[in-house]
Amino acid sequence: MSTNLAIAALVAAGFGVLSIHAAMAVPAQIGATCESSSRIPNSQWTTCESRTPATYTFYSAGPGIPYSLSMTAPSGHCSAVSYQVWSSGGGMLGKTQRFLNAGERDVVGIGSTFPTGNITVVIRAVGQMGGCNVGAMHSWGAIVDVAAVAVPVLPTATPVGPTAVPARPPVAQPVQQ
C-alpha cells in the first residue's frame, strides 16, 4: 500500500489529521571487517568481533515516537546474516526475526524512548554457516534505513459555549380514544 493510500485509509477511519514523523536520514550502507570471528557453541552461527563498530545515525523527534530500522542484506552477500541493533550504551534494542540471504529485508522495531536529536545505534551481525561462511566471518554489510511513522492526532472536543445537560426525551403517552 502506498503511503498516500495508507494516510487516506487512516483519515477515512476517523483518525482525522495525521502528524507524519519521518526521520531525517537516508539509506546507508554500513559494515564491518572482522578482526576475529568465533563459532557460537552448539550452533551453526558465527560472530564478528571488530574494534570499529558499524553505526547508523538517525534523527529522533523525541520520546513517544516508535522507530524501526529497515535492514537489507546487500546483493553481494555470500552467506545468510542476522542483524542486531544496540544502543550506544550497550543494551540490545532489537534484531531481525530471521537470517537474511543476499537482497532480503527485515524491519526491526527499536523503541520509542529516544530523546530529540541525532541518535546513533550500533549494528552487529551474526553469520549463519553456509556459502562462504565455513565457520568464521571475515566481513559483513547491511543497507539500513529508518522507517517513517505516521502518528494519528485525534481531534479534541472543545466546548463552544456553556455546557448544558440534554433534555430528557419526551415519554410516549397513550392515545385516548
C-alpha positions as CSV (number, residue, x, y, z in Angstrom):
1,M,0.0,0.0,0.0
2,S,1.4,3.4,-0.9
3,T,2.0,6.0,1.8
4,N,-0.8,8.2,0.4
5,L,-3.3,5.3,0.4
6,A,-2.3,4.4,4.0
7,I,-2.8,8.0,5.1
8,A,-6.1,8.3,3.3
9,A,-7.3,5.0,5.0
10,L,-6.4,6.3,8.4
11,V,-8.2,9.6,7.8
12,A,-11.2,7.7,6.5
13,A,-11.2,5.5,9.6
14,G,-11.7,8.6,11.7
15,F,-8.2,9.4,12.8
16,G,-8.5,13.0,11.5
17,V,-5.4,14.9,10.8
18,L,-2.1,13.0,10.8
19,S,1.2,14.2,12.0
20,I,3.9,12.5,9.9
21,H,7.2,11.8,11.8
22,A,9.8,10.9,9.2
23,A,13.4,10.5,10.4
24,M,15.8,12.8,8.6
25,A,18.0,10.0,7.3
26,V,18.8,8.3,4.1
27,P,19.6,4.7,3.5
28,A,23.2,4.0,4.4
29,Q,25.5,1.1,3.5
30,I,27.3,0.0,6.6
31,G,29.5,-2.9,7.5
32,A,32.5,-4.2,9.4
33,T,35.7,-6.1,8.8
34,C,36.0,-8.9,11.4
35,E,39.3,-8.8,13.3
36,S,38.3,-12.1,14.8
37,S,35.4,-14.5,14.5
38,S,34.2,-17.3,16.6
39,R,31.6,-20.0,16.3
40,I,28.8,-19.9,18.8
41,P,28.9,-23.3,20.7
42,N,26.5,-26.0,19.6
43,S,25.2,-23.9,16.7
44,Q,25.8,-23.1,13.0
45,W,26.3,-19.4,13.8
46,T,29.4,-17.3,13.9
47,T,30.2,-13.9,15.4
48,C,32.2,-10.9,14.1
49,E,34.4,-9.0,16.5
50,S,35.6,-5.6,15.4
51,R,37.3,-2.7,17.2
52,T,35.4,-0.3,15.0
53,P,31.7,-1.0,15.3
54,A,29.3,-0.4,12.5
55,T,27.0,2.5,13.4
56,Y,23.9,4.2,12.0
57,T,22.7,7.7,12.9
58,F,19.1,9.0,12.5
59,Y,17.2,12.0,13.8
60,S,14.6,11.4,16.6
61,A,11.7,13.8,17.0
62,G,11.5,12.8,20.7
63,P,10.1,10.3,23.1
64,G,6.8,8.6,22.3
65,I,7.5,8.1,18.6
66,P,8.2,4.5,17.6
67,Y,11.1,3.9,15.4
68,S,12.1,0.9,13.2
69,L,15.1,0.2,11.1
70,S,14.8,-1.5,7.7
71,M,17.8,-3.9,7.4
72,T,18.7,-5.3,4.0
73,A,21.5,-7.8,3.3
74,P,23.4,-6.4,0.3
75,S,23.1,-8.3,-3.0
76,G,26.8,-9.3,-2.8
77,H,26.4,-11.3,0.5
78,C,27.6,-14.8,0.1
79,S,26.0,-16.3,3.3
80,A,23.0,-15.5,5.5
81,V,23.3,-13.0,8.3
82,S,21.1,-11.8,11.2
83,Y,21.4,-8.2,12.4
84,Q,21.2,-6.9,15.9
85,V,20.7,-3.2,16.9
86,W,22.3,-2.0,20.1
87,S,22.1,1.3,21.9
88,S,25.4,3.2,22.3
89,G,25.1,2.4,26.0
90,G,25.2,-1.4,25.2
91,G,21.6,-2.7,25.5
92,M,20.1,-4.6,22.6
93,L,17.2,-2.7,21.1
94,G,16.1,-5.4,18.6
95,K,17.1,-7.9,16.0
96,T,16.0,-9.3,12.7
97,Q,13.5,-12.1,13.1
98,R,15.4,-14.5,10.8
99,F,18.7,-14.9,8.9
100,L,18.7,-12.8,5.7
101,N,20.1,-14.0,2.4
102,A,21.5,-11.6,-0.2
103,G,18.9,-9.0,-1.1
104,E,16.4,-9.9,1.7
105,R,15.0,-7.3,4.0
106,D,13.5,-7.3,7.5
107,V,12.2,-4.5,9.8
108,V,13.5,-4.2,13.3
109,G,11.5,-2.3,15.9
110,I,13.9,-0.4,18.2
111,G,11.6,1.5,20.5
112,S,10.1,4.9,21.3
113,T,12.1,6.3,24.1
114,F,14.7,8.3,22.2
115,P,15.3,11.9,23.1
116,T,15.0,14.6,20.5
117,G,18.2,14.8,18.3
118,N,20.6,12.6,16.5
119,I,20.7,9.1,17.7
120,T,23.5,6.7,16.9
121,V,22.9,2.9,17.2
122,V,25.5,0.1,16.8
123,I,24.7,-2.7,14.3
124,R,26.2,-6.1,14.9
125,A,25.9,-9.2,12.7
126,V,25.7,-13.0,13.4
127,G,26.5,-15.2,10.4
128,Q,25.0,-18.5,9.5
129,M,27.4,-21.1,8.3
130,G,27.0,-21.9,4.6
131,G,28.1,-20.3,1.4
132,C,31.4,-18.5,2.1
133,N,30.9,-18.8,5.9
134,V,32.7,-22.1,6.7
135,G,33.0,-21.4,10.4
136,A,34.3,-17.8,10.5
137,M,33.1,-14.4,9.3
138,H,35.5,-12.1,7.6
139,S,33.2,-9.2,7.0
140,W,29.6,-8.2,6.6
141,G,27.5,-5.4,5.3
142,A,23.9,-4.0,5.5
143,I,21.8,-1.4,4.0
144,V,20.0,0.4,6.8
145,D,17.2,2.9,6.8
146,V,14.9,4.3,9.5
147,A,11.2,3.7,8.9
148,A,8.9,6.8,8.8
149,V,6.0,6.6,11.3
150,A,2.5,8.1,10.9
151,V,1.0,9.0,14.3
152,P,-2.7,9.8,14.4
153,V,-3.6,13.1,16.0
154,L,-7.0,12.7,17.4
155,P,-9.3,15.7,17.5
156,T,-10.1,17.1,20.9
157,A,-13.5,18.3,21.8
158,T,-13.6,22.0,22.7
159,P,-16.8,23.4,24.2
160,V,-18.0,26.4,22.2
161,G,-20.4,27.7,24.9
162,P,-21.8,26.7,28.2
163,T,-22.4,23.1,28.6
164,A,-25.9,22.0,29.3
165,V,-27.4,18.7,30.2
166,P,-29.5,17.5,27.3
167,A,-33.2,17.5,28.0
168,R,-34.8,14.1,28.5
169,P,-36.7,12.8,25.5
170,P,-40.5,13.0,25.8
171,V,-42.1,10.0,27.2
172,A,-44.7,8.4,24.9
173,Q,-48.3,9.0,26.2
174,P,-51.1,6.6,25.5
175,V,-53.5,7.9,22.9
176,Q,-57.0,8.4,24.3
177,Q,-59.9,7.3,22.2
